[in-house]
């Protein structure tokens, strides 16, 4: 199996786990604070990642000569997750995911200055179309009911941070094990969630805010109900699997190609939104999805066509 094929398999598995994780977060968002869920899922995720790390070579793999870049990468994914999960508390799952899916376009754009990967005018035009899709969904005349206009920016901000994280994954992947990079991220989540607990874990600030997303962030910790423990466990397993799969995907594959396969999470999110929460995307969301996903898939098709052209132009080597 080629590195690119391996990367595609890992990103598809990662997208499946992300869709299950997002569904679980939304299910629990009405009862528990976000930082409590992040703490539990990350604690389980670190434990599982340490087992994988031992199998890959042991604690020595945690040593790095680029601590600042790893810290920046971890910080970006923490912000990306917190803002996206906050969006899930106030938005339909499909709509939030659709807006978040400008991330692969951002990845393609960032791959130019950070990784030196070429992005021609065709792909730049596709990025513009994808951003148009975001504009369509966020247009002033679109009726989102009780969802505030500012809430629509949460998944877009999450997408920008996520794109930066994945490009850094590609930059760091050649010199760091996937399990080690997953542990760095899980540790950052633990640090942030513990800080939230120490500052606001008793719910002292929740009465001073009105926005549902802010309430989700500042709600007091509560002991989970017996029937919810299994779901917290699922979140932990998903967290460890996501961190490992995404690190492996962007370590072995070309960033712009791997990013295109992330669109597998979009129909999964729409399915979970319909099957679990009874959410059916409105027409403007479908239009935005078509523009955003169509632009991303065009970027992928363009990349594949160029790869085939380069392959056919190479001289055939004989024994």
C-alpha positions in Angstrom: 0.0 0.0 0.0 1.4 3.4 -1.0 1.7 6.2 1.6 -1.0 8.2 -0.2 -3.5 5.2 0.0 -2.6 4.7 3.7 -3.2 8.4 4.3 -6.7 8.2 2.7 -7.7 5.2 4.8 -6.7 7.0 8.0 -8.5 10.2 7.1 -11.7 8.3 6.2 -11.6 6.5 9.6 -10.9 9.8 11.3 -13.9 11.4 9.7 -16.2 8.6 10.8 -14.9 9.0 14.4 -15.3 12.8 14.2 -18.9 12.5 13.1 -19.7 10.1 16.0 -17.8 12.4 18.4 -19.8 15.5 17.3 -23.1 13.7 17.6 -22.1 12.6 21.2 -21.0 16.1 22.2 -24.4 17.5 20.9 -26.3 14.8 22.8 -24.6 15.8 26.0 -24.5 19.6 25.5 -27.8 20.2 27.2 -26.7 18.8 30.6 -22.9 19.1 30.9 -20.3 21.9 30.4 -18.0 21.6 27.5 -14.8 21.6 29.5 -16.1 18.6 31.6 -16.7 16.6 28.4 -13.3 17.7 27.1 -11.6 16.6 30.3 -13.2 13.1 30.3 -12.6 12.4 26.6 -9.0 13.7 26.7 -8.2 11.7 29.9 -9.4 8.5 28.2 -7.7 9.5 24.9 -4.3 10.0 26.6 -4.5 6.6 28.2 -5.2 4.9 24.9 -2.6 7.0 23.0 0.0 6.0 25.6 -0.7 2.3 24.8 -0.2 3.1 21.1 3.0 5.1 21.9 4.5 2.2 23.7 3.8 -0.1 20.7 5.4 2.4 18.4 8.6 2.8 20.4 8.0 4.0 23.9 8.2 7.3 25.8 11.4 8.3 24.0 9.2 9.3 21.1 7.8 12.2 23.1 11.1 14.0 22.9 11.0 16.7 20.2 13.4 19.5 19.0 10.4 21.6 18.0 8.4 22.2 21.2 7.1 25.6 20.1 5.6 24.3 16.9 4.0 21.4 18.7 2.6 23.8 21.3 1.2 26.0 18.5 -0.3 23.0 16.8 -1.9 21.9 20.1 -3.2 25.3 20.8 -4.8 25.6 17.4 -6.7 22.4 17.7 -7.9 23.2 21.2 -9.4 26.5 19.9 -10.8 24.8 16.8 -12.6 22.2 19.0 -13.9 24.6 21.6 -15.3 26.9 19.0 -16.9 24.1 16.9 -18.3 22.3 19.9 -19.8 25.7 21.1 -21.4 26.0 17.7 -23.0 22.5 18.1 -24.8 23.7 21.2 -26.7 26.3 19.3 -26.8 25.2 15.6 -28.0 22.2 13.7 -25.3 19.6 13.3 -25.4 19.6 9.5 -25.3 23.4 9.2 -22.3 23.7 11.6 -20.4 21.0 9.8 -21.1 22.5 6.4 -19.7 25.9 7.5 -16.7 24.1 9.1 -16.0 22.4 5.8 -14.2 25.4 4.4 -11.3 23.9 6.4 -10.0 21.8 3.6 -10.0 24.9 1.4 -8.1 26.8 4.0 -5.6 23.9 4.2 -5.1 24.1 0.5 -4.5 27.8 0.8 -2.1 27.5 3.7 -0.1 24.7 2.1 1.4 27.3 -0.2 3.4 29.5 2.3 3.9 26.8 5.0 4.6 23.6 2.9 5.6 25.1 -0.4 2.9 23.0 -2.2 1.8 24.6 -5.5 -1.8 25.9 -5.8 -2.7 27.2 -9.3 -5.3 29.6 -10.4 -7.9 26.8 -10.9 -7.7 25.8 -7.3 -7.6 29.4 -6.1 -10.9 29.9 -8.0 -12.4 26.9 -6.3 -11.4 28.3 -2.9 -13.3 31.5 -3.9 -16.4 29.5 -4.8 -16.2 27.7 -1.4 -16.0 31.0 0.4 -19.0 32.1 -1.6 -20.9 29.2 -0.2 -20.1 30.4 3.3 -21.3 33.9 2.3 -24.6 32.4 1.0 -25.3 30.6 4.3 -24.4 33.7 6.3 -26.2 36.3 4.1 -28.2 38.9 6.1 -31.5 37.9 4.4 -31.2 34.2 5.6 -33.6 33.4 8.4 -31.8 31.3 11.1 -34.5 31.7 13.7 -33.1 32.0 17.2 -29.5 31.4 16.0 -27.6 34.7 16.3 -25.5 35.8 13.3 -22.3 35.8 15.4 -22.9 32.1 16.1 -22.4 31.3 12.5 -18.8 32.5 12.7 -18.0 29.9 15.3 -17.5 26.9 12.9 -15.7 29.2 10.4 -13.2 30.3 13.1 -12.9 26.6 14.0 -12.1 25.8 10.4 -9.3 28.3 10.2 -7.7 27.0 13.4 -8.1 23.4 12.3 -6.5 24.2 8.9 -3.5 25.7 10.6 -3.2 22.7 12.8 -3.3 20.2 9.9 -0.7 22.0 7.9 1.6 22.0 10.9 0.9 18.3 11.3 2.3 17.8 7.8 5.3 20.0 8.6 6.1 18.1 11.8 5.0 14.6 10.8 8.2 13.6 9.2 10.1 13.9 12.5 7.4 12.9 15.1 5.4 9.8 15.7 1.6 10.0 15.2 0.9 8.7 18.7 3.3 11.4 20.2 1.5 14.2 18.3 -1.8 12.8 19.5 -0.6 12.9 23.1 0.6 16.5 22.8 -2.9 17.5 21.7 -4.7 15.4 24.4 -2.4 16.9 27.0 -3.3 20.4 25.8 -7.0 19.6 26.1 -6.5 18.3 29.6 -4.6 21.5 30.6 -7.3 23.8 29.2 -10.2 21.8 30.7 -8.5 21.7 34.1 -7.9 25.5 33.9 -11.6 26.0 33.0 -12.6 23.8 36.0 -10.4 25.8 38.4 -11.7 29.2 37.1 -15.4 28.4 36.4 -16.0 24.8 37.3 -18.5 25.8 40.0 -20.7 27.7 37.6 -20.0 31.1 39.2 -20.0 32.9 35.9 -22.9 31.2 34.1 -25.6 33.6 35.4 -23.7 36.6 33.9 -24.1 35.2 30.3 -27.1 34.7 28.1 -25.8 33.2 24.9 -26.3 29.4 24.8 -22.8 28.8 23.6 -21.4 30.8 26.6 -23.6 28.9 29.0 -22.3 25.7 27.5 -18.7 26.8 28.2 -19.3 28.1 31.7 -21.9 25.7 33.1 -20.9 24.0 36.5 -19.5 20.5 36.5 -21.9 17.8 37.5 -21.5 14.1 38.2 -22.6 12.2 35.0 -25.8 10.2 35.2 -25.3 6.5 35.1 -26.9 6.2 31.6 -24.4 8.8 30.2 -21.2 7.1 31.2 -21.1 4.9 28.2 -21.3 8.0 25.9 -18.5 9.7 27.8 -16.5 6.5 27.2 -17.3 6.6 23.5 -16.1 10.2 23.3 -12.8 9.2 24.9 -12.2 6.3 22.4 -13.2 8.6 19.5 -10.8 11.3 20.8 -7.8 8.9 20.8 -8.7 7.5 17.4 -9.2 10.9 15.8 -5.9 12.3 17.0 -4.0 9.2 15.8 -5.8 8.9 12.4 -5.5 12.6 11.5 -1.8 12.7 12.5 -1.1 9.6 10.4 -3.1 10.9 7.4 -1.3 14.2 7.2 2.0 12.6 8.0 1.9 10.3 5.0 -0.2 12.1 2.5 -0.2 15.4 0.5 -2.1 18.0 2.5 -4.3 19.1 -0.3 -5.3 15.6 -1.4 -5.9 14.3 2.2 -8.0 17.3 3.0 -10.4 16.5 0.1 -11.4 13.2 1.7 -12.5 15.1 4.9 -15.8 15.7 3.0 -16.8 12.2 3.9 -17.8 13.7 7.3 -20.4 16.0 5.8 -23.0 13.4 4.7 -22.4 11.6 8.0 -23.1 14.8 9.9 -26.3 15.4 7.9 -27.3 11.8 8.6 -26.8 12.0 12.4 -28.6 15.4 12.5 -31.6 13.8 10.8 -31.6 10.4 12.5 -30.8 11.6 16.1 -32.0 15.2 16.3 -34.6 15.4 13.6 -32.8 18.1 11.8 -33.4 18.6 8.0 -31.1 21.2 6.4 -33.0 24.2 4.9 -32.6 25.0 1.2 -29.9 27.7 1.8 -27.8 25.2 3.7 -28.0 22.8 0.8 -26.9 25.5 -1.5 -24.0 26.4 0.8 -23.1 22.7 1.0 -23.1 22.3 -2.7 -20.8 25.3 -3.2 -18.4 24.4 -0.4 -18.2 20.7 -1.1 -18.2 21.2 -4.9 -15.2 23.6 -4.6 -13.3 21.2 -2.4 -14.0 18.2 -4.6 -12.9 20.2 -7.6 -9.6 20.9 -5.9 -9.2 17.2 -5.3 -10.1 16.3 -8.9 -7.6 18.9 -10.2 -4.9 17.5 -7.9 -5.5 13.9 -9.1 -5.4 15.0 -12.8 -2.0 16.7 -12.3 -0.7 13.6 -10.5 -1.7 11.4 -13.4 -0.1 13.8 -15.9 3.2 13.8 -14.0 3.2 10.0 -13.7 2.6 9.5 -17.5 5.4 12.0 -18.2 8.0 10.1 -16.2 10.3 7.8 -18.2 9.7 4.1 -17.7 12.5 2.4 -15.8 13.7 -1.0 -16.8 15.2 -3.7 -14.4 
